[in-house]
Amino acid sequence: MARLMTTNEAAASLGIQPQSVRALINRGVLPARRFGRDFVIDERELLRYKEHRRKPGRPAETKE
């Protein structure tokens, strides 16, 4: 059985704020289920998101 993570745990894993995790969920980018007032995220879905997400911050400059 997959481990379920809270938005706080997911945020810590991603290095972002819990509010940003909820925004990803609300936009449909990160699948989650409502559990009471919060969401729970399947750890496998979080790992899949981490593999394919764009890194935060400015893109690296290319050297010509």
Rosetta blueprint (number, residue, H / E / L):
1 M L
2 A L
3 R L
4 L E
5 M E
6 T E
7 T H
8 N H
9 E H
10 A H
11 A H
12 A H
13 S H
14 L H
15 G L
16 I L
17 Q L
18 P H
19 Q H
20 S H
21 V H
22 R H
23 A H
24 L H
25 I H
26 N H
27 R L
28 G L
29 V L
30 L L
31 P L
32 A L
33 R E
34 R E
35 F E
36 G L
37 R L
38 D E
39 F E
40 V E
41 I E
42 D E
43 E H
44 R H
45 E H
46 L H
47 L H
48 R H
49 Y H
50 K H
51 E H
52 H H
53 R L
54 R L
55 K L
56 P L
57 G L
58 R L
59 P L
60 A L
61 E L
62 T L
63 K L
64 E L
